[in-house]
């Protein structure tokens, strides 16, 4: 995944608990200046979320990286928490958790 080729946008939060996260309330660049916490999402040409970063006071607090099956269904989520602990979740072509 080459982030330079992705569309990056900023959001206030996300909704739901299902992966990939659904980022909501998009922020304009000027709106970000007054916020301590926000999410940055990187989207591919199909507008699938490839990477989601939670930024708090400029520091990366949470990171999700996503991969998709050819049919567009989530195949893998790599989640890095604030302590640097990494969790990898895999999903079948129907989106059901594996393992």
mmCIF file as gemmi writes it, N, C-alpha and C atoms, coordinates in Angstrom:
data_model
loop_
_atom_site.group_PDB
_atom_site.id
_atom_site.type_symbol
_atom_site.label_atom_id
_atom_site.label_alt_id
_atom_site.label_comp_id
_atom_site.label_asym_id
_atom_site.label_entity_id
_atom_site.label_seq_id
_atom_site.pdbx_PDB_ins_code
_atom_site.Cartn_x
_atom_site.Cartn_y
_atom_site.Cartn_z
_atom_site.occupancy
_atom_site.B_iso_or_equiv
_atom_site.pdbx_formal_charge
_atom_site.auth_seq_id
_atom_site.auth_asym_id
_atom_site.pdbx_PDB_model_num
ATOM 1 N N . UNK Axp A 1 ? 0.838 -1.177 0 1 0 ? 1 A 1
ATOM 2 C CA . UNK Axp A 1 ? 0 0 0 1 0 ? 1 A 1
ATOM 3 C C . UNK Axp A 1 ? 0.883 1.24 0 1 0 ? 1 A 1
ATOM 4 N N . UNK Axp A 2 ? 0.707 2.07 -1.003 1 0 ? 2 A 1
ATOM 5 C CA . UNK Axp A 2 ? 1.464 3.307 -1.112 1 0 ? 2 A 1
ATOM 6 C C . UNK Axp A 2 ? 0.549 4.459 -0.713 1 0 ? 2 A 1
ATOM 7 N N . UNK Axp A 3 ? 0.746 5.028 0.458 1 0 ? 3 A 1
ATOM 8 C CA . UNK Axp A 3 ? -0.146 6.056 0.974 1 0 ? 3 A 1
ATOM 9 C C . UNK Axp A 3 ? -0.159 7.318 0.117 1 0 ? 3 A 1
ATOM 10 N N . UNK Axp A 4 ? 0.917 7.574 -0.613 1 0 ? 4 A 1
ATOM 11 C CA . UNK Axp A 4 ? 0.962 8.748 -1.48 1 0 ? 4 A 1
ATOM 12 C C . UNK Axp A 4 ? -0.08 8.656 -2.592 1 0 ? 4 A 1
ATOM 13 N N . UNK Axp A 5 ? -0.469 7.442 -2.947 1 0 ? 5 A 1
ATOM 14 C CA . UNK Axp A 5 ? -1.46 7.238 -3.999 1 0 ? 5 A 1
ATOM 15 C C . UNK Axp A 5 ? -2.892 7.242 -3.457 1 0 ? 5 A 1
ATOM 16 N N . UNK Axp A 6 ? -3.037 7.376 -2.156 1 0 ? 6 A 1
ATOM 17 C CA . UNK Axp A 6 ? -4.353 7.32 -1.52 1 0 ? 6 A 1
ATOM 18 C C . UNK Axp A 6 ? -4.922 8.713 -1.309 1 0 ? 6 A 1
ATOM 19 N N . UNK Axp A 7 ? -6.231 8.767 -1.209 1 0 ? 7 A 1
ATOM 20 C CA . UNK Axp A 7 ? -6.955 9.978 -0.856 1 0 ? 7 A 1
ATOM 21 C C . UNK Axp A 7 ? -7.019 10.017 0.666 1 0 ? 7 A 1
ATOM 22 N N . UNK Axp A 8 ? -6.433 11.032 1.301 1 0 ? 8 A 1
ATOM 23 C CA . UNK Axp A 8 ? -6.496 11.116 2.762 1 0 ? 8 A 1
ATOM 24 C C . UNK Axp A 8 ? -7.452 12.228 3.163 1 0 ? 8 A 1
ATOM 25 N N . UNK Axp A 9 ? -8.291 11.909 4.16 1 0 ? 9 A 1
ATOM 26 C CA . UNK Axp A 9 ? -9.27 12.861 4.668 1 0 ? 9 A 1
ATOM 27 C C . UNK Axp A 9 ? -9.325 12.735 6.181 1 0 ? 9 A 1
ATOM 28 N N . UNK Axp A 10 ? -9.874 13.758 6.833 1 0 ? 10 A 1
ATOM 29 C CA . UNK Axp A 10 ? -9.907 13.835 8.288 1 0 ? 10 A 1
ATOM 30 C C . UNK Axp A 10 ? -11.347 13.811 8.784 1 0 ? 10 A 1
ATOM 31 N N . UNK Axp A 11 ? -11.545 13.197 9.955 1 0 ? 11 A 1
ATOM 32 C CA . UNK Axp A 11 ? -12.881 12.999 10.501 1 0 ? 11 A 1
ATOM 33 C C . UNK Axp A 11 ? -12.875 13.225 12.008 1 0 ? 11 A 1
ATOM 34 N N . UNK Axp A 12 ? -14.076 13.532 12.534 1 0 ? 12 A 1
ATOM 35 C CA . UNK Axp A 12 ? -14.239 13.737 13.968 1 0 ? 12 A 1
ATOM 36 C C . UNK Axp A 12 ? -14.197 12.41 14.707 1 0 ? 12 A 1
ATOM 37 N N . UNK Axp A 13 ? -14.868 11.384 14.158 1 0 ? 13 A 1
ATOM 38 C CA . UNK Axp A 13 ? -15.016 10.129 14.889 1 0 ? 13 A 1
ATOM 39 C C . UNK Axp A 13 ? -15.335 8.997 13.917 1 0 ? 13 A 1
ATOM 40 N N . UNK Axp A 14 ? -15.815 7.897 14.475 1 0 ? 14 A 1
ATOM 41 C CA . UNK Axp A 14 ? -16.279 6.759 13.69 1 0 ? 14 A 1
ATOM 42 C C . UNK Axp A 14 ? -17.56 6.236 14.32 1 0 ? 14 A 1
ATOM 43 N N . UNK Axp A 15 ? -18.301 5.44 13.559 1 0 ? 15 A 1
ATOM 44 C CA . UNK Axp A 15 ? -19.534 4.871 14.091 1 0 ? 15 A 1
ATOM 45 C C . UNK Axp A 15 ? -19.482 3.357 13.984 1 0 ? 15 A 1
ATOM 46 N N . UNK Axp A 16 ? -20.211 2.695 14.866 1 0 ? 16 A 1
ATOM 47 C CA . UNK Axp A 16 ? -20.297 1.245 14.847 1 0 ? 16 A 1
ATOM 48 C C . UNK Axp A 16 ? -19.071 0.572 15.426 1 0 ? 16 A 1
ATOM 49 N N . UNK Axp A 17 ? -19.137 -0.752 15.459 1 0 ? 17 A 1
ATOM 50 C CA . UNK Axp A 17 ? -18.026 -1.548 15.975 1 0 ? 17 A 1
ATOM 51 C C . UNK Axp A 17 ? -17.501 -2.516 14.925 1 0 ? 17 A 1
ATOM 52 N N . UNK Axp A 18 ? -18.212 -2.651 13.821 1 0 ? 18 A 1
ATOM 53 C CA . UNK Axp A 18 ? -17.815 -3.565 12.753 1 0 ? 18 A 1
ATOM 54 C C . UNK Axp A 18 ? -16.627 -2.983 11.986 1 0 ? 18 A 1
ATOM 55 N N . UNK Axp A 19 ? -15.738 -3.859 11.58 1 0 ? 19 A 1
ATOM 56 C CA . UNK Axp A 19 ? -14.583 -3.439 10.782 1 0 ? 19 A 1
ATOM 57 C C . UNK Axp A 19 ? -14.916 -3.574 9.298 1 0 ? 19 A 1
ATOM 58 N N . UNK Axp A 20 ? -14.359 -2.73 8.456 1 0 ? 20 A 1
ATOM 59 C CA . UNK Axp A 20 ? -13.524 -1.577 8.788 1 0 ? 20 A 1
ATOM 60 C C . UNK Axp A 20 ? -14.346 -0.484 9.459 1 0 ? 20 A 1
ATOM 61 N N . UNK Axp A 21 ? -13.67 0.348 10.237 1 0 ? 21 A 1
ATOM 62 C CA . UNK Axp A 21 ? -14.358 1.441 10.897 1 0 ? 21 A 1
ATOM 63 C C . UNK Axp A 21 ? -15.027 2.348 9.862 1 0 ? 21 A 1
ATOM 64 N N . UNK Axp A 22 ? -16.147 2.918 10.231 1 0 ? 22 A 1
ATOM 65 C CA . UNK Axp A 22 ? -16.856 3.865 9.37 1 0 ? 22 A 1
ATOM 66 C C . UNK Axp A 22 ? -16.598 5.259 9.925 1 0 ? 22 A 1
ATOM 67 N N . UNK Axp A 23 ? -15.743 6.011 9.25 1 0 ? 23 A 1
ATOM 68 C CA . UNK Axp A 23 ? -15.393 7.354 9.704 1 0 ? 23 A 1
ATOM 69 C C . UNK Axp A 23 ? -16.536 8.313 9.395 1 0 ? 23 A 1
ATOM 70 N N . UNK Axp A 24 ? -16.839 9.2 10.357 1 0 ? 24 A 1
ATOM 71 C CA . UNK Axp A 24 ? -17.972 10.114 10.213 1 0 ? 24 A 1
ATOM 72 C C . UNK Axp A 24 ? -17.568 11.552 10.546 1 0 ? 24 A 1
ATOM 73 N N . UNK Axp A 25 ? -18.374 12.48 10.05 1 0 ? 25 A 1
ATOM 74 C CA . UNK Axp A 25 ? -18.198 13.921 10.293 1 0 ? 25 A 1
ATOM 75 C C . UNK Axp A 25 ? -16.844 14.405 9.777 1 0 ? 25 A 1
ATOM 76 N N . UNK Axp A 26 ? -16.742 14.463 8.449 1 0 ? 26 A 1
ATOM 77 C CA . UNK Axp A 26 ? -15.495 14.889 7.825 1 0 ? 26 A 1
ATOM 78 C C . UNK Axp A 26 ? -15.141 16.316 8.233 1 0 ? 26 A 1
ATOM 79 N N . UNK Axp A 27 ? -13.839 16.545 8.427 1 0 ? 27 A 1
ATOM 80 C CA . UNK Axp A 27 ? -13.32 17.846 8.84 1 0 ? 27 A 1
ATOM 81 C C . UNK Axp A 27 ? -12.616 18.532 7.673 1 0 ? 27 A 1
ATOM 82 N N . UNK Axp A 28 ? -12.842 19.832 7.558 1 0 ? 28 A 1
ATOM 83 C CA . UNK Axp A 28 ? -12.05 20.645 6.631 1 0 ? 28 A 1
ATOM 84 C C . UNK Axp A 28 ? -10.705 20.911 7.291 1 0 ? 28 A 1
ATOM 85 N N . UNK Axp A 29 ? -9.697 21.242 6.493 1 0 ? 29 A 1
ATOM 86 C CA . UNK Axp A 29 ? -8.369 21.52 7.055 1 0 ? 29 A 1
ATOM 87 C C . UNK Axp A 29 ? -8.437 22.587 8.138 1 0 ? 29 A 1
ATOM 88 N N . UNK Axp A 30 ? -9.227 23.634 7.924 1 0 ? 30 A 1
ATOM 89 C CA . UNK Axp A 30 ? -9.32 24.725 8.905 1 0 ? 30 A 1
ATOM 90 C C . UNK Axp A 30 ? -9.965 24.256 10.214 1 0 ? 30 A 1
ATOM 91 N N . UNK Axp A 31 ? -10.864 23.264 10.142 1 0 ? 31 A 1
ATOM 92 C CA . UNK Axp A 31 ? -11.511 22.739 11.347 1 0 ? 31 A 1
ATOM 93 C C . UNK Axp A 31 ? -10.545 21.937 12.215 1 0 ? 31 A 1
ATOM 94 N N . UNK Axp A 32 ? -9.547 21.331 11.602 1 0 ? 32 A 1
ATOM 95 C CA . UNK Axp A 32 ? -8.573 20.51 12.335 1 0 ? 32 A 1
ATOM 96 C C . UNK Axp A 32 ? -7.698 21.327 13.266 1 0 ? 32 A 1
ATOM 97 N N . UNK Axp A 33 ? -7.478 22.586 12.936 1 0 ? 33 A 1
ATOM 98 C CA . UNK Axp A 33 ? -6.582 23.433 13.718 1 0 ? 33 A 1
ATOM 99 C C . UNK Axp A 33 ? -7.052 23.59 15.161 1 0 ? 33 A 1
ATOM 100 N N . UNK Axp A 34 ? -8.365 23.49 15.394 1 0 ? 34 A 1
ATOM 101 C CA . UNK Axp A 34 ? -8.917 23.7 16.734 1 0 ? 34 A 1
ATOM 102 C C . UNK Axp A 34 ? -9.244 22.397 17.449 1 0 ? 34 A 1
ATOM 103 N N . UNK Axp A 35 ? -8.802 21.283 16.923 1 0 ? 35 A 1
ATOM 104 C CA . UNK Axp A 35 ? -9.122 19.977 17.513 1 0 ? 35 A 1
ATOM 105 C C . UNK Axp A 35 ? -7.857 19.315 18.046 1 0 ? 35 A 1
ATOM 106 N N . UNK Axp A 36 ? -7.984 18.678 19.202 1 0 ? 36 A 1
ATOM 107 C CA . UNK Axp A 36 ? -6.868 17.923 19.772 1 0 ? 36 A 1
ATOM 108 C C . UNK Axp A 36 ? -6.886 16.478 19.308 1 0 ? 36 A 1
ATOM 109 N N . UNK Axp A 37 ? -8.076 15.96 18.984 1 0 ? 37 A 1
ATOM 110 C CA . UNK Axp A 37 ? -8.233 14.563 18.601 1 0 ? 37 A 1
ATOM 111 C C . UNK Axp A 37 ? -9.034 14.482 17.309 1 0 ? 37 A 1
ATOM 112 N N . UNK Axp A 38 ? -8.546 13.679 16.368 1 0 ? 38 A 1
ATOM 113 C CA . UNK Axp A 38 ? -9.281 13.44 15.133 1 0 ? 38 A 1
ATOM 114 C C . UNK Axp A 38 ? -8.741 12.178 14.479 1 0 ? 38 A 1
ATOM 115 N N . UNK Axp A 39 ? -9.438 11.718 13.463 1 0 ? 39 A 1
ATOM 116 C CA . UNK Axp A 39 ? -9.057 10.524 12.717 1 0 ? 39 A 1
ATOM 117 C C . UNK Axp A 39 ? -8.636 10.923 11.31 1 0 ? 39 A 1
ATOM 118 N N . UNK Axp A 40 ? -7.59 10.265 10.798 1 0 ? 40 A 1
ATOM 119 C CA . UNK Axp A 40 ? -7.166 10.458 9.41 1 0 ? 40 A 1
ATOM 120 C C . UNK Axp A 40 ? -7.372 9.127 8.701 1 0 ? 40 A 1
ATOM 121 N N . UNK Axp A 41 ? -8.121 9.17 7.61 1 0 ? 41 A 1
ATOM 122 C CA . UNK Axp A 41 ? -8.38 7.968 6.838 1 0 ? 41 A 1
ATOM 123 C C . UNK Axp A 41 ? -7.722 8.052 5.47 1 0 ? 41 A 1
ATOM 124 N N . UNK Axp A 42 ? -7.176 6.942 5.029 1 0 ? 42 A 1
ATOM 125 C CA . UNK Axp A 42 ? -6.579 6.828 3.7 1 0 ? 42 A 1
ATOM 126 C C . UNK Axp A 42 ? -7.453 5.883 2.884 1 0 ? 42 A 1
ATOM 127 N N . UNK Axp A 43 ? -7.901 6.352 1.723 1 0 ? 43 A 1
ATOM 128 C CA . UNK Axp A 43 ? -8.855 5.615 0.902 1 0 ? 43 A 1
ATOM 129 C C . UNK Axp A 43 ? -8.254 5.31 -0.465 1 0 ? 43 A 1
ATOM 130 N N . UNK Axp A 44 ? -8.584 4.119 -0.985 1 0 ? 44 A 1
ATOM 131 C CA . UNK Axp A 44 ? -8.115 3.758 -2.323 1 0 ? 44 A 1
ATOM 132 C C . UNK Axp A 44 ? -9.069 4.327 -3.374 1 0 ? 44 A 1
ATOM 133 N N . UNK Axp A 45 ? -8.823 3.998 -4.634 1 0 ? 45 A 1
ATOM 134 C CA . UNK Axp A 45 ? -9.624 4.524 -5.742 1 0 ? 45 A 1
ATOM 135 C C . UNK Axp A 45 ? -11.085 4.097 -5.653 1 0 ? 45 A 1
ATOM 136 N N . UNK Axp A 46 ? -11.353 2.976 -4.988 1 0 ? 46 A 1
ATOM 137 C CA . UNK Axp A 46 ? -12.727 2.503 -4.797 1 0 ? 46 A 1
ATOM 138 C C . UNK Axp A 46 ? -13.348 3.061 -3.509 1 0 ? 46 A 1
ATOM 139 N N . UNK Axp A 47 ? -12.639 3.986 -2.869 1 0 ? 47 A 1
ATOM 140 C CA . UNK Axp A 47 ? -13.074 4.616 -1.617 1 0 ? 47 A 1
ATOM 141 C C . UNK Axp A 47 ? -13.184 3.622 -0.462 1 0 ? 47 A 1
ATOM 142 N N . UNK Axp A 48 ? -12.373 2.564 -0.517 1 0 ? 48 A 1
ATOM 143 C CA . UNK Axp A 48 ? -12.271 1.634 0.616 1 0 ? 48 A 1
ATOM 144 C C . UNK Axp A 48 ? -11.229 2.196 1.576 1 0 ? 48 A 1
ATOM 145 N N . UNK Axp A 49 ? -11.527 2.121 2.853 1 0 ? 49 A 1
ATOM 146 C CA . UNK Axp A 49 ? -10.598 2.588 3.875 1 0 ? 49 A 1
ATOM 147 C C . UNK Axp A 49 ? -9.439 1.604 3.98 1 0 ? 49 A 1
ATOM 148 N N . UNK Axp A 50 ? -8.217 2.08 3.725 1 0 ? 50 A 1
ATOM 149 C CA . UNK Axp A 50 ? -7.029 1.232 3.797 1 0 ? 50 A 1
ATOM 150 C C . UNK Axp A 50 ? -6.28 1.4 5.111 1 0 ? 50 A 1
ATOM 151 N N . UNK Axp A 51 ? -6.337 2.614 5.649 1 0 ? 51 A 1
ATOM 152 C CA . UNK Axp A 51 ? -5.598 2.92 6.873 1 0 ? 51 A 1
ATOM 153 C C . UNK Axp A 51 ? -6.382 3.975 7.64 1 0 ? 51 A 1
ATOM 154 N N . UNK Axp A 52 ? -6.47 3.787 8.938 1 0 ? 52 A 1
ATOM 155 C CA . UNK Axp A 52 ? -7.164 4.728 9.807 1 0 ? 52 A 1
ATOM 156 C C . UNK Axp A 52 ? -6.257 5.021 10.992 1 0 ? 52 A 1
ATOM 157 N N . UNK Axp A 53 ? -6.006 6.296 11.214 1 0 ? 53 A 1
ATOM 158 C CA . UNK Axp A 53 ? -5.142 6.714 12.311 1 0 ? 53 A 1
ATOM 159 C C . UNK Axp A 53 ? -5.931 7.611 13.26 1 0 ? 53 A 1
ATOM 160 N N . UNK Axp A 54 ? -5.845 7.343 14.553 1 0 ? 54 A 1
ATOM 161 C CA . UNK Axp A 54 ? -6.403 8.251 15.553 1 0 ? 54 A 1
ATOM 162 C C . UNK Axp A 54 ? -5.241 9.088 16.065 1 0 ? 54 A 1
ATOM 163 N N . UNK Axp A 55 ? -5.357 10.392 15.898 1 0 ? 55 A 1
ATOM 164 C CA . UNK Axp A 55 ? -4.312 11.31 16.315 1 0 ? 55 A 1
ATOM 165 C C . UNK Axp A 55 ? -4.797 12.116 17.515 1 0 ? 55 A 1
ATOM 166 N N . UNK Axp A 56 ? -4.008 12.118 18.584 1 0 ? 56 A 1
ATOM 167 C CA . UNK Axp A 56 ? -4.324 12.854 19.8 1 0 ? 56 A 1
ATOM 168 C C . UNK Axp A 56 ? -3.131 13.759 20.112 1 0 ? 56 A 1
ATOM 169 N N . UNK Axp A 57 ? -3.37 15.061 20.105 1 0 ? 57 A 1
ATOM 170 C CA . UNK Axp A 57 ? -2.296 16.04 20.303 1 0 ? 57 A 1
ATOM 171 C C . UNK Axp A 57 ? -1.115 15.76 19.374 1 0 ? 57 A 1
ATOM 172 N N . UNK Axp A 58 ? -1.425 15.39 18.135 1 0 ? 58 A 1
ATOM 173 C CA . UNK Axp A 58 ? -0.396 15.166 17.129 1 0 ? 58 A 1
ATOM 174 C C . UNK Axp A 58 ? 0.29 13.813 17.202 1 0 ? 58 A 1
ATOM 175 N N . UNK Axp A 59 ? -0.042 13.015 18.204 1 0 ? 59 A 1
ATOM 176 C CA . UNK Axp A 59 ? 0.581 11.702 18.371 1 0 ? 59 A 1
ATOM 177 C C . UNK Axp A 59 ? -0.379 10.605 17.905 1 0 ? 59 A 1
ATOM 178 N N . UNK Axp A 60 ? 0.174 9.584 17.268 1 0 ? 60 A 1
ATOM 179 C CA . UNK Axp A 60 ? -0.614 8.448 16.807 1 0 ? 60 A 1
ATOM 180 C C . UNK Axp A 60 ? -0.996 7.587 18 1 0 ? 60 A 1
ATOM 181 N N . UNK Axp A 61 ? -2.3 7.457 18.271 1 0 ? 61 A 1
ATOM 182 C CA . UNK Axp A 61 ? -2.774 6.696 19.421 1 0 ? 61 A 1
ATOM 183 C C . UNK Axp A 61 ? -3.339 5.329 19.02 1 0 ? 61 A 1
ATOM 184 N N . UNK Axp A 62 ? -3.862 5.233 17.816 1 0 ? 62 A 1
ATOM 185 C CA . UNK Axp A 62 ? -4.477 3.995 17.346 1 0 ? 62 A 1
ATOM 186 C C . UNK Axp A 62 ? -4.297 3.925 15.841 1 0 ? 62 A 1
ATOM 187 N N . UNK Axp A 63 ? -4.022 2.722 15.333 1 0 ? 63 A 1
ATOM 188 C CA . UNK Axp A 63 ? -3.818 2.546 13.901 1 0 ? 63 A 1
ATOM 189 C C . UNK Axp A 63 ? -4.519 1.279 13.443 1 0 ? 63 A 1
ATOM 190 N N . UNK Axp A 64 ? -5.32 1.406 12.401 1 0 ? 64 A 1
ATOM 191 C CA . UNK Axp A 64 ? -5.927 0.254 11.737 1 0 ? 64 A 1
ATOM 192 C C . UNK Axp A 64 ? -5.44 0.238 10.302 1 0 ? 64 A 1
ATOM 193 N N . UNK Axp A 65 ? -4.982 -0.916 9.82 1 0 ? 65 A 1
ATOM 194 C CA . UNK Axp A 65 ? -4.629 -1.108 8.415 1 0 ? 65 A 1
ATOM 195 C C . UNK Axp A 65 ? -5.491 -2.243 7.887 1 0 ? 65 A 1
ATOM 196 N N . UNK Axp A 66 ? -6.087 -2.033 6.715 1 0 ? 66 A 1
ATOM 197 C CA . UNK Axp A 66 ? -7.04 -2.993 6.165 1 0 ? 66 A 1
ATOM 198 C C . UNK Axp A 66 ? -6.597 -3.496 4.799 1 0 ? 66 A 1
ATOM 199 N N . UNK Axp A 67 ? -6.927 -4.775 4.555 1 0 ? 67 A 1
ATOM 200 C CA . UNK Axp A 67 ? -6.754 -5.39 3.238 1 0 ? 67 A 1
ATOM 201 C C . UNK Axp A 67 ? -8.086 -6.013 2.857 1 0 ? 67 A 1
ATOM 202 N N . UNK Axp A 68 ? -8.33 -6.101 1.548 1 0 ? 68 A 1
ATOM 203 C CA . UNK Axp A 68 ? -9.619 -6.564 1.059 1 0 ? 68 A 1
ATOM 204 C C . UNK Axp A 68 ? -9.465 -7.72 0.077 1 0 ? 68 A 1
ATOM 205 N N . UNK Axp A 69 ? -10.473 -8.603 0.071 1 0 ? 69 A 1
ATOM 206 C CA . UNK Axp A 69 ? -10.566 -9.639 -0.952 1 0 ? 69 A 1
ATOM 207 C C . UNK Axp A 69 ? -10.901 -8.979 -2.283 1 0 ? 69 A 1
ATOM 208 N N . UNK Axp A 70 ? -10.732 -9.723 -3.381 1 0 ? 70 A 1
ATOM 209 C CA . UNK Axp A 70 ? -11.05 -9.201 -4.709 1 0 ? 70 A 1
ATOM 210 C C . UNK Axp A 70 ? -12.504 -8.752 -4.828 1 0 ? 70 A 1
ATOM 211 N N . UNK Axp A 71 ? -13.399 -9.352 -4.031 1 0 ? 71 A 1
ATOM 212 C CA . UNK Axp A 71 ? -14.812 -8.985 -4.078 1 0 ? 71 A 1
ATOM 213 C C . UNK Axp A 71 ? -15.134 -7.741 -3.241 1 0 ? 71 A 1
ATOM 214 N N . UNK Axp A 72 ? -14.121 -7.116 -2.628 1 0 ? 72 A 1
ATOM 215 C CA . UNK Axp A 72 ? -14.311 -5.898 -1.855 1 0 ? 72 A 1
ATOM 216 C C . UNK Axp A 72 ? -14.574 -6.111 -0.38 1 0 ? 72 A 1
ATOM 217 N N . UNK Axp A 73 ? -14.698 -7.366 0.052 1 0 ? 73 A 1
ATOM 218 C CA . UNK Axp A 73 ? -14.949 -7.689 1.455 1 0 ? 73 A 1
ATOM 219 C C . UNK Axp A 73 ? -13.625 -7.655 2.221 1 0 ? 73 A 1
ATOM 220 N N . UNK Axp A 74 ? -13.673 -7.176 3.447 1 0 ? 74 A 1
ATOM 221 C CA . UNK Axp A 74 ? -12.479 -7.098 4.289 1 0 ? 74 A 1
ATOM 222 C C . UNK Axp A 74 ? -11.841 -8.475 4.454 1 0 ? 74 A 1
ATOM 223 N N . UNK Axp A 75 ? -10.53 -8.565 4.205 1 0 ? 75 A 1
ATOM 224 C CA . UNK Axp A 75 ? -9.828 -9.843 4.37 1 0 ? 75 A 1
ATOM 225 C C . UNK Axp A 75 ? -8.933 -9.842 5.606 1 0 ? 75 A 1
ATOM 226 N N . UNK Axp A 76 ? -8.378 -8.666 5.953 1 0 ? 76 A 1
ATOM 227 C CA . UNK Axp A 76 ? -7.498 -8.61 7.119 1 0 ? 76 A 1
ATOM 228 C C . UNK Axp A 76 ? -7.523 -7.214 7.734 1 0 ? 76 A 1
ATOM 229 N N . UNK Axp A 77 ? -7.493 -7.184 9.051 1 0 ? 77 A 1
ATOM 230 C CA . UNK Axp A 77 ? -7.369 -5.932 9.805 1 0 ? 77 A 1
ATOM 231 C C . UNK Axp A 77 ? -6.185 -6.075 10.745 1 0 ? 77 A 1
ATOM 232 N N . UNK Axp A 78 ? -5.267 -5.139 10.664 1 0 ? 78 A 1
ATOM 233 C CA . UNK Axp A 78 ? -4.132 -5.095 11.587 1 0 ? 78 A 1
ATOM 234 C C . UNK Axp A 78 ? -4.333 -3.875 12.467 1 0 ? 78 A 1
ATOM 235 N N . UNK Axp A 79 ? -4.485 -4.114 13.767 1 0 ? 79 A 1
ATOM 236 C CA . UNK Axp A 79 ? -4.816 -3.053 14.71 1 0 ? 79 A 1
ATOM 237 C C . UNK Axp A 79 ? -3.66 -2.87 15.68 1 0 ? 79 A 1
ATOM 238 N N . UNK Axp A 80 ? -3.15 -1.635 15.75 1 0 ? 80 A 1
ATOM 239 C CA . UNK Axp A 80 ? -2.07 -1.3 16.665 1 0 ? 80 A 1
ATOM 240 C C . UNK Axp A 80 ? -2.626 -0.329 17.697 1 0 ? 80 A 1
ATOM 241 N N . UNK Axp A 81 ? -2.553 -0.698 18.978 1 0 ? 81 A 1
ATOM 242 C CA . UNK Axp A 81 ? -3.1 0.161 20.024 1 0 ? 81 A 1
ATOM 243 C C . UNK Axp A 81 ? -2.046 1.164 20.512 1 0 ? 81 A 1
ATOM 244 N N . UNK Axp A 82 ? -2.423 1.969 21.496 1 0 ? 82 A 1
ATOM 245 C CA . UNK Axp A 82 ? -1.557 3.036 22.01 1 0 ? 82 A 1
ATOM 246 C C . UNK Axp A 82 ? -0.257 2.505 22.604 1 0 ? 82 A 1
ATOM 247 N N . UNK Axp A 83 ? -0.259 1.257 23.081 1 0 ? 83 A 1
ATOM 248 C CA . UNK Axp A 83 ? 0.939 0.654 23.657 1 0 ? 83 A 1
ATOM 249 C C . UNK Axp A 83 ? 1.808 -0.041 22.618 1 0 ? 83 A 1
ATOM 250 N N . UNK Axp A 84 ? 1.404 0.001 21.356 1 0 ? 84 A 1
ATOM 251 C CA . UNK Axp A 84 ? 2.158 -0.649 20.301 1 0 ? 84 A 1
ATOM 252 C C . UNK Axp A 84 ? 1.825 -2.113 20.116 1 0 ? 84 A 1
ATOM 253 N N . UNK Axp A 85 ? 0.833 -2.61 20.86 1 0 ? 85 A 1
ATOM 254 C CA . UNK Axp A 85 ? 0.404 -4.003 20.728 1 0 ? 85 A 1
ATOM 255 C C . UNK Axp A 85 ? -0.364 -4.162 19.416 1 0 ? 85 A 1
ATOM 256 N N . UNK Axp A 86 ? -0.016 -5.202 18.662 1 0 ? 86 A 1
ATOM 257 C CA . UNK Axp A 86 ? -0.624 -5.434 17.351 1 0 ? 86 A 1
ATOM 258 C C . UNK Axp A 86 ? -1.526 -6.658 17.41 1 0 ? 86 A 1
ATOM 259 N N . UNK Axp A 87 ? -2.73 -6.507 16.888 1 0 ? 87 A 1
ATOM 260 C CA . UNK Axp A 87 ? -3.686 -7.601 16.749 1 0 ? 87 A 1
ATOM 261 C C . UNK Axp A 87 ? -4.022 -7.732 15.275 1 0 ? 87 A 1
ATOM 262 N N . UNK Axp A 88 ? -3.949 -8.957 14.747 1 0 ? 88 A 1
ATOM 263 C CA . UNK Axp A 88 ? -4.292 -9.195 13.345 1 0 ? 88 A 1
ATOM 264 C C . UNK Axp A 88 ? -5.525 -10.086 13.301 1 0 ? 88 A 1
ATOM 265 N N . UNK Axp A 89 ? -6.532 -9.606 12.593 1 0 ? 89 A 1
ATOM 266 C CA . UNK Axp A 89 ? -7.776 -10.346 12.416 1 0 ? 89 A 1
ATOM 267 C C . UNK Axp A 89 ? -7.931 -10.687 10.939 1 0 ? 89 A 1
ATOM 268 N N . UNK Axp A 90 ? -8.327 -11.922 10.652 1 0 ? 90 A 1
ATOM 269 C CA . UNK Axp A 90 ? -8.517 -12.365 9.274 1 0 ? 90 A 1
ATOM 270 C C . UNK Axp A 90 ? -9.979 -12.723 9.049 1 0 ? 90 A 1
ATOM 271 N N . UNK Axp A 91 ? -10.447 -12.494 7.821 1 0 ? 91 A 1
ATOM 272 C CA . UNK Axp A 91 ? -11.833 -12.728 7.462 1 0 ? 91 A 1
ATOM 273 C C . UNK Axp A 91 ? -11.907 -13.482 6.147 1 0 ? 91 A 1
ATOM 274 N N . UNK Axp A 92 ? -12.922 -14.351 6.013 1 0 ? 92 A 1
ATOM 275 C CA . UNK Axp A 92 ? -13.092 -15.089 4.765 1 0 ? 92 A 1
ATOM 276 C C . UNK Axp A 92 ? -13.746 -14.165 3.723 1 0 ? 92 A 1
ATOM 277 N N . UNK Axp A 93 ? -13.96 -14.685 2.525 1 0 ? 93 A 1
ATOM 278 C CA . UNK Axp A 93 ? -14.483 -13.891 1.414 1 0 ? 93 A 1
ATOM 279 C C . UNK Axp A 93 ? -15.911 -13.41 1.657 1 0 ? 93 A 1
ATOM 280 N N . UNK Axp A 94 ? -16.566 -13.95 2.678 1 0 ? 94 A 1
ATOM 281 C CA . UNK Axp A 94 ? -17.918 -13.508 3.026 1 0 ? 94 A 1
ATOM 282 C C . UNK Axp A 94 ? -17.881 -12.524 4.21 1 0 ? 94 A 1
ATOM 283 N N . UNK Axp A 95 ? -16.69 -12.247 4.743 1 0 ? 95 A 1
ATOM 284 C CA . UNK Axp A 95 ? -16.544 -11.305 5.84 1 0 ? 95 A 1
ATOM 285 C C . UNK Axp A 95 ? -16.645 -11.934 7.214 1 0 ? 95 A 1
ATOM 286 N N . UNK Axp A 96 ? -16.661 -13.257 7.28 1 0 ? 96 A 1
ATOM 287 C CA . UNK Axp A 96 ? -16.739 -13.935 8.573 1 0 ? 96 A 1
ATOM 288 C C . UNK Axp A 96 ? -15.356 -14.101 9.172 1 0 ? 96 A 1
ATOM 289 N N . UNK Axp A 97 ? -15.229 -13.869 10.469 1 0 ? 97 A 1
ATOM 290 C CA . UNK Axp A 97 ? -13.912 -14.016 11.126 1 0 ? 97 A 1
ATOM 291 C C . UNK Axp A 97 ? -13.359 -15.429 10.971 1 0 ? 97 A 1
ATOM 292 N N . UNK Axp A 98 ? -12.05 -15.499 10.76 1 0 ? 98 A 1
ATOM 293 C CA . UNK Axp A 98 ? -11.362 -16.791 10.661 1 0 ? 98 A 1
ATOM 294 C C . UNK Axp A 98 ? -10.469 -16.946 11.885 1 0 ? 98 A 1
ATOM 295 N N . UNK Axp A 99 ? -10.215 -18.175 12.243 1 0 ? 99 A 1
ATOM 296 C CA . UNK Axp A 99 ? -9.236 -18.452 13.276 1 0 ? 99 A 1
ATOM 297 C C . UNK Axp A 99 ? -9.813 -18.582 14.598 1 0 ? 99 A 1
